Amino acid sequence: MSDRRQTYPNSVMITCRDMKASLAFYCDGLGFELKEAWPSKEEPQWASLVLHNQSLMLSADVEMEGEACEHDPEAAARWSEALRELRAGTPGAGVFFYFMVPDVDACHADITAKGIEPEAEPRSQFYGLRDFPLRDPDGYRLQIYQPIKMERCQSCGMPLADAEPGQMYCDYCTDEDGQLRSYEQVFEGTVTGYFMGMQKMGRAEAEAAAREHLAKMPAWAGRKVEA
């Protein structure tokens, strides 16, 4: 196996019950490219796949033996423990694998035409992605996504005319590091800048209007409107 970290620094590996079925799902179905396989492509126990410069490794549900572990018995023991845990429960419970594609709707249509059944249609999310979920042959949860340009700030509702794909917030709602400001800061800016400054409301009326307005914004939807 080559040192793949130089090219694909972010990589995950999942264990599969049927390597050939998983390779068919990811390569023939989702469009991953098979880069490497060990010991062979015909009977792989491990494989390296790539989709738009994103790396995924597949490993067979088999005990490590021979060349794979003869120089590292501790690794073999850890692998055996991981297999016992996998066989005793649900594969990847609580884990979601996100893979980006250039056109999520085209990807959805393509894999559906190939007989793969996603769990939902593509949806545009408030966090700047358009995505859809599906599961692989072993039940691992996948999320196929594409960054999208948001029309409005998800914190204050201001139009995002020059936003980059995936950008959620406007410059007024973010600090110098691009992080979302606190609710108190955004609230005060909304009160003084918009409702008092532009709508000419008094302070008390502006505060009530700002609370009601921000409660509708995705960034603050979980907060209770104060009386």
LINBELQUI-V505702 format. One record per pair of residues at least 4 apart in sequence whose ideal C-beta (glycine too) atoms are under 7 Angstrom apart, sorted by sequence separation. I is the first residue (numbers start at 1). J is the second residue. If there is no record, write none. Layout:
i: {I I}
j: {J J}
This chain:
i: {4 5 18 19 20 21 22 23 24 25 26 37 40 50 64 65 66 69 72 73 74 75 76 77 78 79 80 81 82 83 84 85 89 103 104 105 106 107 108 109 110 112 125 135 136 150 153 163 169 174 175 181 183 184 185 186 187 188 189 190 191 192 193 194 195 201 202 203 204 205 206 207 208 209 210 211 217 24 25 27 50 64 86 111 125 135 152 153 169 174 181 190 191 192 194 196 201 215 16 26 38 39 69 101 112 124 125 135 136 152 174 175 195 214 215 4 27 34 37 38 48 49 69 123 135 152 153 160 173 174 196 38 122 123 133 134 151 152 173 201 215 37 48 49 122 123 133 151 37 47 108 122 133 150 160 196 215 23 36 46 47 121 169 195 36 46 64 120 131 132 158 34 35 46 120 131 150 173 212 35 108 118 119 131 149 154 155 156 158 195 211 34 35 45 64 118 119 130 154 191 195 211 33 118 119 129 130 149 153 156 191 32 33 45 63 105 129 148 150 153 156 172 32 104 116 129 130 147 150 155 32 128 129 147 191 31 63 128 153 190 30 27 61 128 26 187 190 23 32 108 124 190 19 61 155 104 104 187 104 126 186 26 156 155 2 156 1 23 22 1 107 129 183 128 19 128 180 104 128 183 19 104 127 8 16 104 16 97 99 101 103 4 11 12 13 14 15 16 17 97 102 10 12 16 54 96 97 98 99 100 101 11 13 15 54 95 97 100 8 91 96 98 51 52 91 92 52 90 91 92 4 157 156 155 154 154 155 154 15 14 30 29 12 29 29 126 25 25 22 22 21 22 18 17 16 14}
j: {8 9 22 23 24 25 26 27 28 29 30 41 44 54 68 69 70 73 76 77 78 79 80 81 82 83 84 85 86 87 88 89 93 107 108 109 110 111 112 113 114 116 129 139 140 154 157 167 173 178 179 185 187 188 189 190 191 192 193 194 195 196 197 198 199 205 206 207 208 209 210 211 212 213 214 215 221 29 30 32 55 69 91 116 130 140 157 158 174 179 186 195 196 197 199 201 206 220 22 32 44 45 75 107 118 130 131 141 142 158 180 181 201 220 221 11 34 41 44 45 55 56 76 130 142 159 160 167 180 181 203 46 130 131 141 142 159 160 181 209 223 46 57 58 131 132 142 160 47 57 118 132 143 160 170 206 225 34 47 57 58 132 180 206 48 58 76 132 143 144 170 47 48 59 133 144 163 186 225 49 122 132 133 145 163 168 169 170 172 209 225 49 50 60 79 133 134 145 169 206 210 226 49 134 135 145 146 165 169 172 207 49 50 62 80 122 146 165 167 170 173 189 50 122 134 147 148 165 168 173 51 147 148 166 210 51 83 148 173 210 51 49 83 150 49 210 213 47 56 132 148 214 44 86 180 130 131 214 132 154 214 56 186 186 36 190 36 58 58 38 144 166 220 166 58 167 219 144 168 223 60 145 168 50 58 146 59 140 142 144 146 48 55 56 57 58 59 60 61 141 146 55 57 61 99 141 142 143 144 145 146 57 59 61 100 141 143 146 55 138 143 145 99 100 139 140 101 139 140 141 55 217 217 217 217 218 219 219 86 92 111 111 97 114 116 218 136 137 136 137 137 138 137 138 138 140}
